[in-house]
Structure formats: structure tokens, C-alpha cells
């Protein structure tokens, strides 16, 4: 596959904070992210590090209150999404950027048939009659390899299994041929064989349709299977970004190394998996300097003082860490 | 199992609609048919409707014809339920009474479900200030005991059918609003609402297409239950002599009149009383049946 070089999505210095009774939660705190056409970018990190909030911010779906996008830019095909009106944004959602959610069982409205829900999105964005939209719905169900789409189209969500529902969700998401597909842990709620089917489906769709992918996960195994590039998130920041091979083989940030060390592998015989000591910092009062320094094994004096910036290490590999010498003392 | 769809009255209308909608109605009917108690309730409700509509043909006598030579007559073929203290035929009065019961019960519940539902929908979905303002206003109504509120309105406007309906409607609005608001609050947090928004669908469409169908079930249950309650309130008001004026044949009013003759002639209060009970029961089981048939998750 030929990789395009033009950026389809460029997030610059995005800050999304949640204003709670206990204080301001800095869930996303200066995220920079670029996805090129046809690229599949994985966003990895522990629970609560801001992956999902980044995705919601991209679609401007952050629940308000309590959440609000404080600052930043989200350039999508040359437009800043944060500057669009709500009405223009509605034209982007589903048509140009679509999203697949974690829990397929609760992502579909229990009161409507599968066909109704696909048809609604098709008719909303493309118009056309009910009959036409229904025909398109059956085609799209067939495209996501649902067996017997003529029957499934008239069934209710509770009549299908989790894996089938996730394929239906993908069908809805790709029904209007979006340029970018955001998948928020689409395989987490599925068993392993279903995971494999969904991932293969996503890979094929990406290659057939050239859709770019933002794939959120905490599973490095799934990540390396789907993604061409990966960005590691920690406490609201991107701390390392590289193509998937470099990231797994040669991680530069201590957190990335620890994350890789903590994931089970078939090719390595070990009884006990490494774990990262401590837990994700409180995002209301994050630690000074590098937010990872309280949990880091290689902490330097400068880490507690200054915040490292993402610095290019060559070949698109970018790291925000002082440990590797020059680090990026900003 | 063979479904005799062709024989369902009113089914022809749904046939003309799209495939799915016809299918959903058919499905709904199939599921409802299995609820024995619900079907019983539905049959009673239909009979009551027919009785109300065809009262002039069904009633053996004119309910207002006074026959002072034949007061408090025992049950006979001419007067199956006897006569009252003015010699009026009780069966005829009970049959005509269905009209009032249905107008008051269904009318006031329909109006309060509509306005209460609208208020609850807005309060629940938009939250924040809208929620606070709408719910506080309704709390004012909620704060009065229902009978007291109805009494106050009747005192101001004078007793008439429309005032009775109005006062019972007003009493019912906060309850409906609360049920709808609660359901909306839980549904709007569901992932499928977020998924709908992520597909670009706007607020109005989400409210109408995604939230409304999911709150229909609780609203139907509450409505049918409140039809029963409204009928009770109407009966209570009439019993207290504050509802409909005498020429009207409200069952509650008849129970109240019959009270004076309870020891010597119990039929006067007994039959209207039994009718109130039957109607309340029918609407309750009908509502339960509808709810069970509506919920696709209970489908077999």
C-alpha cells in the first residue's frame, strides 16, 4: 500500500479540561497528533490517560458540563474543527469522521432494528428514499461480512452477538465513506476470536477504502496488528510517537518500555509480567515537571523541574523525555 | 404457529407503510396477544368504549326518566340493576356513566402525559437551567395534595366536566414530567446516544428518534395507572358532591347518592362501585400487558 504524506488530521496543543467540584481535571493537556492519509495511528496508554477524551474532542462531543475544550486546533482536511458551527460539525460527524465505540452492546439503540439505524445515518447524510437507503444498508452489512444480511437487517440489537454488533457498528461508521475512522477500544469487549475478525475487517477496510484510522487501545498486541504508527499517551500528553516497528523494538521513553514490558508475549518465557509501580497521577494536581517522574526508574534532577517537550529523534520518532541526553530542555 | 394477520382489524393501514414499521406493529401485536391478563384488560376497555359510544342503543331506558311510582325497585327484567330513589333505571345510568369515566380518565391523562412528557423531556435532555426552572415550577403543583388542588380549582371555576378534567390534568402533570425526566436522564447517558451524535445526528432528531421510543414503555405504564387514579379522583370528587352536577351520571356521584340507602337498598351503590373497580382493574392490567409487549428485550 502506498502511504500518503499529506496530513488528514492534525491536532495541535489540544487542551480539554473537566471542571468538577474537586477542581479542574486536565484530562487532555497539550496533545499534538498527526494522522496522514491512509495511515493507521494507534493511541495507547493506561486507563484514564486521556485517550477517549482526545477522540471525543476531535468530534467535539466532550460532555459539557463538566468538560470543555480550552484551547488548541484540530485541523481536518484544511479546516479547524474547533471553529466550525455546531451545524457544520454535524455534517462532519458520521460523514467525514466516524466513530466506533467500546461496548457494541450498548452502542445501538435497543428499540430499533439494525437496518433502521444504518438507514437513519445514510438518509441523514446522503438523503434518498427509505427503500434506497435500506438497499445500501444491506450492501454495507455484506461489506462488513455479516452473514445473511437480508435477515440481520430486520433484527434487533439484542438478537445479535457482541462480535456481530461491533461489525454492525463498523458498518454504520463506514456507511458514509468517512475519511477518518476513530475506533475507541473496539475489541476490548470481545473475545479473542472475535477480536481477530474485527481487526482483520478493519485492516481490509483500510486497504480497500483508504480510510485513515485513529485506533485507541491499551492492548499492545492489538495495536501492532492494526496500526502502522503509534502514539503513547500518559496523563494527558503524548510522550512518544513513532512507527509501530520502531516503537516496539526501540522504545525511547521509560514509560513506553515499561508498557511493553508489562504486556504478555508468546515468544518470551516468563512467569511474572513486569508491572509499573504506582498509578496514574491525579490530573487535578499533576506532578511538577515530567508527569511520569514519580514512577520512573531513570529519573534525573531536571525531570522534577521542567516538562519535557516532544522532540524529533529522526525518522519521525518523537519522544518527550530528558533521559536520552539532550531530551529537549525547553 | 399461524398468525391470522389478515383478520386483524385496522391492520390494513399499517400494511401500506414501510416494511419495517409493518413488521414492528405485527411483532408488537404478536407479543401482546400472549399476555392473557393484558388481553382481558384490553377487551374490557374496548367493551367500555363501545358502551360509551352506543349508550343510547344499549341503555334499556332514558337514564333521566323519573318514575316516582317505582323508586328503589328490586332487580327485575325491566330494570336489571333496579332503580334509584327517583325511579330512574340504574343500568341505564351506569351505561351512560362510562362516557364520563372515559372522558375524564383518558382525556385528562392524555393531556397531562403530553404536557408533562414535554416538560420532562426538555428538563431531562437539556438539563442545567431548563431542568431547574421546569422542575421547580412543577414542584409547586406537586406540593399540594391532589384532592385539595382539585377542590380549589372547582371552587374557583365551578363544577363542570371541563373543570374536573382540567383539575385532574393539572394534578397529573408533575408525575408524568418526573417519570419522563428520570428516563431521559438515564437514556441520554447511554452509549447509543453518544453514537448517534457521533454520526452527526442533531439534538431534535435524537430526542424524537432515539430517546422518545425508549421512554414510551414507562410512560404507557404510568399513564394507564394514572387513568385508574384519575377515575378514582373523579369518583372521589363526585362522591364529595364537588364533581359533576346531578344530571350527569358519574359513578362516584351514584355511589355517594346510594350511600343513604346502603342498608335498605345496597344495589344503588354496589353496581357503580363494582364498575369503578372493574375499570381501574382493566386499565391496570392493560397497561402491564402493553409494557411487556413493547419491550423488545422480553421478546421470545
Interface residues (C-beta under 8 A of the other chain):
Chain A: X59 X61 X65 X87 X90 X91 X92 X93 X94 X95 X98 X99 X101 X102 X103 X106 X107 X108 X109 X110 X111 X112 X113 X115 X116 X120 X121 X124 X125 X130 X134 X154 X156 X158 X169 X172 X173
Chain B: X18 X19 X20 X23 X24 X128 X190 X191 X192 X194 X195 X196 X197 X198 X199 X200 X201 X202 X205 X209 X210 X213 X214 X296 X297 X299
